[in-house]
């Protein structure tokens, strides 16, 4: 079976810096793939290559067998790749509903008018925000702004969902809610690449993991196997900040 997404030799150079170095991996239909590694290892740059925010210097990225690398970001979005960002980017002059409708209008499956509004309400209900549909986005808590961004991304019915540290900055209660929400998406059969530092989330959500270090893939496999790999522990899990007194 053809993978939903394939990277072959994906490389990104910024002058003399190689941010992503000949990266290969596949993502299967309905799979949640964890993309993990220390800060600066190239994870977000990889998502930028997949989503079209950056063109690769070399290599190819394919969606269902068709090469998408090098296409403009809006074309890749319309083919079915959608993402969230580390820094939430909402449309501040619009309500929650209007923000999510924008995803329905400009996403993979484009909807208009009442159809777009109905789709926006469906995904707001999914993320637990249907009661705040008419609220201005400036009135939302931090986790609710993240919910709106996720709902806007889902409104376009993407084939592949890229979540770039979506759980970052949440308090313990919000973190539990966030993991439960991503689990709900997984259980619906969505295909997700999850860039995350929260190991509880990686363990409970991901079928497989790809581990990056200094731009290169250093491990790939089933989640528990990868997280117990001595090389991964040395490169990533063993590099923890000391607790502050």
N, C-alpha and C positions, 0 to 999 in steps of 0.2 A: 504494500500500500504506500502511495506517495505521501511523505510527511506534509503536514500543513505548512511548516516553515523549515527552510534549510539554509544554513550558512556554510560556505565553502571558501576557505582562505580569506575570510573577511579581515581586512587590514585598514587601519586609519593612522596616518602619520600627520603630525603637526610639526613641520620643519624636521628637526632631528629626533623628535620624540615619537616613539611608536606607542600610541595609546591602546591600540588593539592589534594583535600580531597573529595573522594567519589563523583566525578562529574558525573552527568547524563544529557544528552540532546541528541536530535535527529536533524538531518538536512535533510529536504525534497529535492526532486529533484527540480532543478531550483530555489532554495531558496538562498538568501543572508542573512546569519546569522552574526550579530555583536557580537563579544566576547569582552566585555569591562570591565573596572575596573581600580582602581588606580595602579600605578607602584608597582611591587612586588606582585600582586594579583594572579599570576599563569597563566596568559594568554599565554605567549610564551612557558612556560613549557607544557601547554595543547597541543599547536601545535606540540611541540617536541614529545609528546606521540602519537599523531595521525599520524605523518609522520614517526615515527620509529627512530627518532634521539635519543630518550630515551625509554627504556622499562618501562611500568607501574609497580609499586610495587604491585598493586592489581587492580582488575576490568578488564573489557573487552572493546575493541573498535572493532566495526564491520563495514565492508564496504559491503553494499547490502546483509546483513545477514550473511556474512562470517567473522569470527574473524580474524583480522589482527594484534592485539596487540601482541607484542613479536616477530614479524617477523623483519628481517633486513630492514633497510631503503630502500635499493634498490629494495627489493621485494615489499614493499608497494608502491613505486613509479611506478613500473611496473603494479601493480593492479589498478592504477589510482588516486593516491593521490600525488599532487605536491604542492610545497610551494616556497614562496620568503622569504628572511631573512631581519632582521632589518639592518644588515650591508651587503651591496650588495657584492656578491661573483661572480665575473666574471673570465674568463680565460684570464689573461693579455697579453699573447703572441699571442692571436688569434684575428681575425677581428670580427666585429659585427656579420656578417653572420655565421662565424664558431662557435661562441659562441651559437647562436640559433640553428644551426644544431646539436650541441651536445645534446640539449634537444630533438630533433626529433629522434636521434639515441638511446638514453638511456631512453626515457620516456615510457608512458603507451602503446602507439601504436608505435612500433619501425619501423623507416624508414631508408633507406640507399641510398647513392649516389645521383642521380638526384632527386629522390623522397624526400629525406631529405632536399635537397637544395630548392626545390619548396615549401615544407611545411614551411621552415624557412622564405622564402620571403613572403609567405602569412601572417604569423603572424607579421613579421616586418611591413608590410603594415598596418595591424590592429592597431599596436601601434604607427604608424606614423614615422617609421624609415627606410623605404625601401631605401631612398636616401643615407643613411649612411651605407649601407650593407658592403661595402669594407673598411670602416674606422677602424683604430685600436681603441680598446676600451679605451685606454689611452687618446684619443683626445676628449672624450665625456663630456658633461656637466653632472651634478649630476642627473638631472631628466632623461637624456637619458641613463645613466647607469642603472637606475631603469627600464626604458622601455625595455632595452636589457634583463635584468634578467626576467622580466615578459614575454617577448616574448619567451625566452628559456623555461620557465615553460609551456607556452601554446603550444609549438611546439610538446610536447608529447601527446597532446589531453587528459588531465586529466579529470577524473570524478568529482573530488573535488579539488578546488583550495584554498590553504591557503595563505592569504596575511597578513604578519606580519608587521604592521605599515608601509605599502608601501608608504603612503603619508607623513611620517615623514621627516622633514628637507626641505620641499619644500617652496618656496616663494609664495605669494598669487596668482600670475598668474599661476605658475606651479601647485599649488594646484587645481585651477579650471580645468586645463587640466587633472590632475590626476583623479579627481572625474568624469569628463566626460568620461575618458577612462574606468574606472571601471563600470560606468553606461552602457557603450556600451557592456561590457562583460555580465553584468546582463541581458540586453535586448536580448542578444543572447541565453539566457536560461542556462547559466552556473551556477553550484552550487559552492558557495563561502562562506568561513568563513573569516570574516574580523576582525582582531585585530587592533583597531584604537583608538587614542585619539582625533581625529578631529570630534567634534560633528556634524558639518555641513555635513560631509561625512556619519556619522552613520544615521542621520535623512533622508538624501536624498537617501541612497543606500540600507538600510537594511530592510528586511521584518519583522524580529524579532531580539531580542537581548537576550543574556545570560550575566548576570552581575556577576563578581567574586570579592570577597574580602577576603584576607588572605587565598587563596587557595580553598575557598568554593563558591558555587553558592548561591547568595543572592536574585536573581530575574531572571525571564524569562518571555517573552511575546512579544506582538507587541511593536514596537520601541517607539512610543510616550507614550504609557501606562507605559513602563518600565522607560523611562527617566523622567517621572513625578512622579514616586514612591518616597515617602518621604525617605524611607530607602536607595534608590539608591542615591538620592540627598545628603543625609548625608554622605554616604560612599565614594562617588566619585565626583559628580558634585559640591558639596559644598566645596570640598578640592581643592581650587585653589590658586596658588601662588599670593601674592600681586603684583600689577603692580609696576615696578621700576620707580622712578622719572627720 
